[in-house]
């Protein structure tokens, strides 16, 4: 994807903000999977992994929003 210099800077800011949440979730997933027997990897564990990935997605969206200008309504509508 071709990004403008400003977009590249924004992408780097978001990437930097995601480092800690990504590593935290990766550790949780690794510990979850390491603690399960082969027969337990599918089913409930799949949903637990999916939930962790969703948390990471939510962190990514929040990181993107955190750097954006607030554009609410000013004054009386």
C-alpha positions in Angstrom: 0.0 0.0 0.0 1.3 3.4 -1.0 1.1 5.8 1.9 1.8 9.5 2.1 4.6 10.6 4.5 1.9 11.7 7.0 0.1 8.4 6.7 3.4 6.5 7.2 4.1 8.5 10.3 0.6 7.7 11.6 1.1 4.0 10.8 4.3 4.1 12.7 2.6 5.8 15.7 -0.1 3.1 15.7 2.4 0.3 15.3 4.5 1.7 18.2 1.3 1.9 20.4 0.5 -1.7 19.6 3.8 -3.2 20.7 2.9 -3.7 24.4 -0.7 -4.8 23.9 0.4 -7.2 21.1 3.1 -8.8 23.3 0.8 -9.1 26.3 -1.9 -10.9 24.2 0.7 -13.1 22.5 2.0 -14.2 25.9 -1.6 -14.9 27.1 -2.3 -16.9 24.0 1.0 -18.8 24.3 0.3 -19.6 28.0 -3.2 -20.6 27.2 -2.1 -23.0 24.4 0.8 -24.4 26.4 -1.6 -25.3 29.3 -3.9 -27.3 27.1 -3.7 -31.0 26.1 -4.0 -31.8 22.4 -7.6 -32.8 22.8 -8.4 -29.4 24.4 -7.0 -27.2 21.6 -10.2 -27.1 19.6 -13.6 -26.0 20.8 -13.6 -23.7 23.9 -9.9 -22.9 23.4 -10.5 -21.6 19.9 -13.0 -19.1 21.3 -10.5 -18.0 23.9 -7.9 -17.4 21.2 -10.4 -15.5 19.1 -11.3 -13.4 22.1 -7.6 -12.5 22.6 -7.3 -11.5 18.9 -10.5 -9.4 19.2 -8.9 -7.6 22.2 -5.9 -6.9 20.1 -8.1 -5.5 17.3 -9.9 -3.3 19.8 -6.5 -2.0 21.0 -5.5 -1.3 17.4 -8.7 0.7 16.9 -8.2 2.6 20.1 -4.6 3.4 19.2 -5.8 4.8 15.9 -8.5 6.9 17.6 -6.2 8.2 20.3 -4.1 10.1 17.8 -6.9 11.6 15.8 -8.2 15.1 16.4 -11.4 15.3 18.3 -14.1 16.5 15.9 -17.1 16.9 18.1 -19.7 19.6 17.8 -18.6 23.0 19.2 -21.0 25.4 20.7 -24.8 25.1 20.3 -26.2 23.0 17.5 
